[in-house]
Amino acid sequence: MKTYPDLIACEHCDTVYRRRQLASGEAASCPVCAAVLYRSSRLDLDRWLALTVAAAIVFVIANINPVIRISFQGLSNDATLWQAAVALDYGLVAPIAIPAAMTVIIVPFMQISLLGWVLIHARRGRRAPGFAAAMRMLVALRPWSMVEVALLGIMVAVIKLSGYMDVAPGAGIWATAVLMVLIVLIAKRDLQDLWQMTERRAPHDEVAA
């Protein structure tokens, strides 16, 4: 199926427009429904890839290091993000264990992996194998990444538990905070730019996203 990377459709009213180059800080809006179509970004391809690699490193740090350390009467225990998700599998809150693991760990991992895959190939001026499917998946994953919600929940738990026992933040919580910022920077950028960046050397049989 032929693709048209120079065209963009409004997500709200389906009106189709031809994309044009925007100056820094500009945004294109739909005249029909006033929705924002796309924005310019100062994040070029090299910086985008560098931040994605940084997000991958921070993701590993956030998942292998404890987010909090709890001490009570001489006993202490550490909890990582994975352990926190597993702990939800007990009692009345068990139904939210899988969604919690998905939105805090699995979805960010998929976002970073897929984005890294397409960006590495885009930097070489071509589309990655499975480019269209990866682009569709990246768009679908955006609403399900909730690292900021997890960080807020951890902070609330630290504050509440500190009244009953000694609670100290671990390296994982700081890595999670950095990951939250990096995920916003790399995953919220306009993905349509990747179609234009890789258009010239794209295979003719690429399936449209």
N, C-alpha and C positions, 0 to 999 in steps of 0.2 A: 504494500500500500504506500502510495506516495505521501511524503510529509511536507508540511508548509511551515518551516520554522520562522518565516518572516511575518506570519499572521498570528494573531492572538484573539481568543474569544473571551468575552466577559463571563465570569463564573456565575453571575447573578441573572443576566438577561440574555446571554448567548449571542450578543451582537459581536460580529467579527471585525477586527481592525488590522491594519498593517502596522507592524512594529517600527518604531523609529528610534534613533539614538538619542538618549537623554543626557543632559548635562548633570554634573554632580549635584545631588540633592533634589533633583526633579522627580516627579511622579506623573504617570499617565493615568488619566481618569476616563471612565466611560461617560459620554455625554447623555446617554439614555437614562442610566440609573445612578450616576455619580459615584459608582464603586471604583476603587483603585485597581487598575489593570496590572501595573508593574511599577517598580521603582528602580532608579539607578543605584549602583552600589560602588563603593570605593574598594571593595574586596575583589581584587583581580584573581586570576586562576592560580598563580603561585601562592598567594597569601591564603586563598581558600584551601588549597591542598595542605599547606603548612599548618593551618589551624585544625584541619581534620586529623593530621598525624598527631598533633598535640592532644586533641580530644581522645584519640585512641590510647595514648600513653596515660593520660589522666584517668580514663575509664578503667584501665587495669589497676592503677593505684587505688582507686575508689573501691574496687571490688575485692582486693586482697588484703586491705588494711581495715582494722576495726573502725567503725564510725563513732562508737562510744565505748567507754570502759566503766563498768559499774563495780563499786567496792562497798561491802557491807560486813561489818564485824570481822574484819580480817580476811574475808573471802572476796575474790575479784573475778570478773568475767568480762570478756570482750564480745562484741557483736559486729559482724560485717553486714553489708547490705543483703547478701544471700541468707545469712542466718536470721536477719530480721524478717525477711519474706517467709522463710520456713517456719519461724515462730508463730506466724499468723495462721498456720494450718491447724492450730489447736483451739478448741472452744468455739464460741459463737461467731467469731470473726473469720472462721476457716474459709467461707466462700470468697473472701477478698484476697486470699493468699496468691492465687494464680494471676488475677489482674494486677496486683501490686508488683509481682515479679516481672510481668510483661511490660508494664509502663515505666518501670524504674531501671530495669536491667536489660531485658531482651530487646525492647524497641530501640533504646539508644544504641545498643550494640549493632543492630541491623542498620540503623541510620548511618553510623560511622563507617561500617564495612561497605555498604553500597555506595556511599558518597566517595569514599576512598577509591573504590574500584573504578567508578566512572571518571573521577578527576585525574587519576594516574594516566588513563588512556587519553583523556581530553588534553592533557599537557603535551602529549605527543601529536596532537592534532587529529585524532581519530576517535571514533566511538567504540566504547568497550563492547565486547560480546554480551548480548542481552541488554543493551543500552535502554531500549524502550521499556522493557519490563522493569528494570531497575528504577527508571524515572517514575513509572507509575507507582511502584512500591514506596519510593521516597515521599511522594505526595500523599499517599494513603497513610503513611506512618506519622505524619506531622501531628495530628491531633492526639495521638496516643503516647507521645513522649512527655512524661510528667516528672522529670527529675526535680523541678522546683517544688512540686507538691511533697515529694519524699523528703526533701531537705527541710521544708517547713514542719513536717510531721516529726522529724528527728529533733528539731530544735524545741518543739513543744514538749516532746517526751523528756528531753534533757532538763528542761525547766521544772516540769512536774516531779520527776524522780529526784531531783536535787534536794527536795524538801525531806526526803526519807532516807537517802543514802548518798554516798559520794559518787558523783558522776563526772567524768572527764571526757571531753571530746577527743576522738582519735584522729589519726592522719586521714582516715577515710572520709570524715565529714568535710575536711578542708578540700580534699580532692573532689568530692561531690559538688561543693560550691563552685569550684572552678569549672567542672564539667557542665554544670547548669549554664554558665555563661557561654562556654564554647559551643554547646549544642544550639543555643539560640543564634549564635553568629553563623554557624555553618549550615544549619538546617532550615533557617527561615529565609535565607537568601533566595532570590528568584532563580528557580531551576531552569526556566526557559532559556536563560543565557547559554546553557550548555548545548542546546540544539544549534545555536548560531556558532558557537566556538568550534564545534565539530562538524559543521555542515559540509565543508569543502571536501573532506576525505571520507565522508560517511559512505558505507556500502549502499548500493542502490536498492537493495531489497530490505532495508531496515523497516521494521514495522512501526507504525505510528503509535505514540503513547496516547 
